[in-house]
Amino acid sequence: MVQEYLELDAFAGLFVFTSCRRDRVKILYRDRDGFAVRSKRLKEGSYAVPFGDGAGERRREITAQELGALLSGIDLSTARRPKRYRRADI
């Protein structure tokens, strides 16, 4: 599925899949001696997956922090990051 549908290298990362109802998440990753799949299912509600509802968006890259927020139940579309101090380049 990763190679044919997403057109990506299955050996090059961590892949997150959701069910149509968005109440289940499966994570495919490469382990030391092969591939492993972890899954998580919600008893109530659904995950706020940051993907478009249309069929046009098949894949999207997210950060490790976004994945942690997703699995914790945080809706990334309404979350906002506060301003942080940035040192001016000299």
BANU-8634 format. One record per residue (C-alpha): x, y negated, z negated. Coordinates in steps of 0.2 Angstrom, whole numbers, plus 2048, in hexadecimal, padded with zeros to 3 digits. Layout:
<atoms>
XYZ/...
</atoms>
This chain:
<atoms>
800800800/80E7F47FC/8177F780C/8097F9818/7FC7ED811/8067E0808/8157E2814/8227E1806/8307EC800/8297F77F2/83B7F87EB/83C7E57E9/8317E07DA/8227E27CF/8117E37D7/8007DF7CF/7F07E67D6/7DE7E27CF/7CE7EB7D2/7C07E37DC/7B77DF7CB/7C77D87C4/7C57E27B4/7D47ED7B8/7E67E97BB/7F37F57C1/8067F17C2/8127FA7CD/8247F97C9/8348037CD/83B80D7BE/84C8147BC/8478247C5/83881F7D0/8288157CF/81D8127C1/80B80C7BF/8048037B0/7F27FF7AF/7E77F57A3/7D47F47A3/7C97E879A/7B97EE791/7B17DD794/7B37CF7A0/7C07CD7AE/7D27C77B1/7D37B67B8/7DE7BB7C6/7E67AC7CF/7E27B27E1/7D57AB7ED/7C47B37EE/7C67B5801/7CE7C480A/7DB7B9812/7E67B8803/7ED7CA801/7FC7C67F6/8037B87EB/8137B67E1/8117B27CF/81E7B07C1/8217BB7B2/8197AD7A7/8097AD7B2/8087C07B1/8097BF79E/7FC7B279E/7F17BC7AA/7F27CC79F/7EF7C178F/7DE7BB797/7E37A979B/7DB7A27AA/7E979A7B4/7DE78F7BF/7D87857B0/7E97867A6/7F47777A7/8067747A3/80A765798/81775979E/82975C798/838752797/8437527A6/85474A7A5/85773E7B3/8657427BF/8747377BD/
</atoms>
